[in-house]
Amino acid sequence: MKKTPTIDLKGKAYAQVKDRLKEFRTDCPNGLIETTPTISDTSIIFKARILKDKADLASAEATGHSFAKVTDKGVEKQFEKQETIAVGRALALLGYAVDGEIASSEEMEEFLTQKEMDRIEQMEEVRMEVDAIETIDELKKYYQSNKGLGKDFDAYVTKRKAELQSS
């Protein structure tokens, strides 16, 4: 059994689209990959259709899509990226992926980055709320209603508690 090369993405193995594409081309020399963009003032949508053997109408086939909002920065790169994502999704649906993952490494990296940014933003809000607390009783109530936000939260509440006790 062939093993598609992977990259490590925050502890998880992902097969890049370029490697899955190479594997597909080796397995299916008579395969077909078609991409169709739909572009508006605000978005880019790509549809990728992959047919394992264009000479056989009953051949396995898959379709993948991608969507992005158009921004001022890097429209050309966004266009290329969305095409790659759509092709990667179609390849994954045909079985060219590691562990059955459909999302591309790029999508997962963006997701993990956004998740980290959301966590940082949430902690910033928590810090502002904790800093506004003026008594230990208020701090205890706040902590009880927000338990489970993680070690950073616990450490910040502990720090604020020490500040309140010393004042």
Backbone torsions as a table, in degrees:
resi	resn	phi	psi	omega
1	MET	NA	133.1	179.6
2	LYS	-74.7	148.4	176.9
3	LYS	-120.5	118.4	177.3
4	THR	-71.0	134.0	176.6
5	PRO	-58.8	146.0	-179.5
6	THR	-129.4	164.8	171.4
7	ILE	-117.6	156.3	176.7
8	ASP	-89.7	122.6	179.2
9	LEU	-122.0	94.3	-179.3
10	LYS	52.0	48.1	174.7
11	GLY	88.4	3.5	-179.0
12	LYS	-125.3	138.6	-178.8
13	ALA	-83.4	129.3	176.8
14	TYR	-129.3	136.9	175.5
15	ALA	-90.4	122.7	179.4
16	GLN	-70.9	153.5	-177.8
17	VAL	-59.0	-40.5	-179.0
18	LYS	-59.5	-36.6	179.5
19	ASP	-75.7	-37.4	177.2
20	ARG	-68.3	-36.5	177.8
21	LEU	-64.3	-43.7	177.8
22	LYS	-60.6	-43.9	178.4
23	GLU	-62.9	-42.4	178.0
24	PHE	-61.0	-46.6	-179.2
25	ARG	-62.6	-34.8	177.6
26	THR	-69.5	-45.3	-179.3
27	ASP	-70.9	-34.2	-171.2
28	CYS	-129.4	71.4	-177.6
29	PRO	-62.4	-19.6	178.4
30	ASN	-102.2	19.2	-178.2
31	GLY	-75.6	166.8	-178.4
32	LEU	-132.5	132.0	173.5
33	ILE	-126.1	119.3	177.8
34	GLU	-119.3	137.5	174.6
35	THR	-124.5	141.8	179.9
36	THR	-131.5	115.6	177.3
37	PRO	-89.7	149.2	169.7
38	THR	-127.2	116.9	-173.9
39	ILE	-118.7	132.0	173.5
40	SER	-124.5	-176.1	178.0
41	ASP	-65.9	-23.6	-173.8
42	THR	-115.3	-11.5	-175.8
43	SER	-152.8	162.4	173.3
44	ILE	-126.2	127.3	175.6
45	ILE	-122.5	133.5	176.4
46	PHE	-118.9	140.5	172.2
47	LYS	-119.5	128.3	176.0
48	ALA	-118.0	129.3	177.9
49	ARG	-116.3	129.1	179.6
50	ILE	-125.0	130.1	178.0
51	LEU	-120.0	127.3	-175.6
52	LYS	-65.4	-36.0	-179.8
53	ASP	-143.0	107.0	-175.5
54	LYS	-67.5	-14.3	177.5
55	ALA	-84.6	-12.3	-177.6
56	ASP	-118.2	105.9	-177.6
57	LEU	-64.4	-18.4	178.6
58	ALA	-94.0	7.8	-179.4
59	SER	-63.5	154.6	177.2
60	ALA	-59.8	141.9	-175.8
61	GLU	-142.7	149.2	176.1
62	ALA	-147.3	153.9	177.4
63	THR	-126.4	137.7	176.1
64	GLY	-127.7	149.3	179.9
65	HIS	-127.5	158.2	171.2
66	SER	-146.1	155.6	-177.7
67	PHE	-141.2	141.0	173.7
68	ALA	-149.3	145.5	171.9
69	LYS	-78.2	142.5	178.8
70	VAL	-80.1	131.6	176.5
71	THR	-123.4	169.2	-180.0
72	ASP	-66.6	-31.2	-174.5
73	LYS	-92.4	129.4	170.9
74	GLY	61.1	46.3	179.6
75	VAL	-59.9	-40.5	-179.4
76	GLU	-62.6	-46.5	179.4
77	LYS	-65.1	-36.9	178.3
78	GLN	-62.3	-39.9	178.1
79	PHE	-59.8	-51.1	-179.3
80	GLU	-63.1	-42.3	-178.4
81	LYS	-62.6	-43.3	-179.4
82	GLN	-66.4	-35.3	176.5
83	GLU	-64.5	-44.5	179.7
84	THR	-62.1	-42.6	179.0
85	ILE	-61.5	-44.9	-179.5
86	ALA	-62.0	-43.9	178.3
87	VAL	-63.5	-43.4	179.4
88	GLY	-60.1	-39.7	178.8
89	ARG	-66.0	-43.3	179.2
90	ALA	-64.3	-42.8	177.1
91	LEU	-60.3	-42.4	179.2
92	ALA	-62.0	-40.1	179.1
93	LEU	-66.6	-23.3	175.1
94	LEU	-87.4	-1.0	177.5
95	GLY	100.6	6.6	179.0
96	TYR	-94.9	75.6	178.6
97	ALA	-160.8	164.7	175.5
98	VAL	-94.0	132.2	176.4
99	ASP	57.6	25.2	177.2
100	GLY	69.1	15.0	179.9
101	GLU	-67.6	138.4	177.5
102	ILE	-98.7	-37.3	-178.3
103	ALA	-67.5	144.0	177.2
104	SER	-78.1	163.5	177.7
105	SER	-61.0	-35.7	178.9
106	GLU	-64.0	-42.9	179.3
107	GLU	-65.3	-41.8	-179.9
108	MET	-66.8	-39.1	178.5
109	GLU	-63.5	-43.2	177.0
110	GLU	-62.3	-42.4	179.7
111	PHE	-61.2	-47.7	-179.1
112	LEU	-65.4	-38.0	177.4
113	THR	-64.7	-44.9	179.0
114	GLN	-63.8	-40.0	179.0
115	LYS	-61.4	-42.8	177.9
116	GLU	-65.4	-41.0	178.2
117	MET	-63.6	-40.0	177.7
118	ASP	-62.7	-40.7	178.9
119	ARG	-63.4	-43.8	179.1
120	ILE	-63.0	-43.6	178.7
121	GLU	-62.8	-42.5	178.6
122	GLN	-62.3	-43.8	179.5
123	MET	-64.2	-35.2	178.3
124	GLU	-64.0	-41.4	177.1
125	GLU	-64.1	-43.1	179.2
126	VAL	-61.5	-43.9	179.8
127	ARG	-59.1	-43.1	179.1
128	MET	-62.7	-42.6	179.6
129	GLU	-65.7	-43.6	-179.9
130	VAL	-64.5	-41.8	179.6
131	ASP	-61.8	-28.0	-178.4
132	ALA	-80.5	-13.9	-179.9
133	ILE	-72.9	135.2	-172.8
134	GLU	-111.5	-11.2	179.2
135	THR	-132.3	158.1	178.9
136	ILE	-66.5	-35.9	177.6
137	ASP	-61.7	-44.3	176.7
138	GLU	-61.2	-41.1	-179.6
139	LEU	-63.6	-41.5	178.0
140	LYS	-61.5	-45.2	178.7
141	LYS	-61.3	-44.3	179.5
142	TYR	-61.8	-45.0	-179.5
143	TYR	-61.4	-45.5	-179.2
144	GLN	-60.6	-37.2	-177.6
145	SER	-83.2	-8.8	-179.0
146	ASN	-125.9	16.2	179.3
147	LYS	-54.9	150.5	175.9
148	GLY	94.2	6.9	179.0
149	LEU	-83.2	-1.9	174.2
150	GLY	108.4	177.8	-175.7
151	LYS	-63.9	-39.0	179.4
152	ASP	-60.2	-41.9	179.0
153	PHE	-63.7	-49.6	179.9
154	ASP	-57.2	-44.2	-179.0
155	ALA	-64.4	-40.0	-178.6
156	TYR	-69.1	-39.1	177.9
157	VAL	-65.0	-41.3	178.1
158	THR	-60.9	-42.1	178.6
159	LYS	-62.5	-45.0	-179.4
160	ARG	-65.8	-37.1	178.1
161	LYS	-60.4	-44.4	178.9
162	ALA	-62.7	-38.6	178.9
163	GLU	-64.8	-42.9	-178.9
164	LEU	-67.4	-37.4	179.3
165	GLN	-68.2	-32.3	-177.5
166	SER	-84.3	-10.0	-178.6
167	SER	-98.0	NA	NA
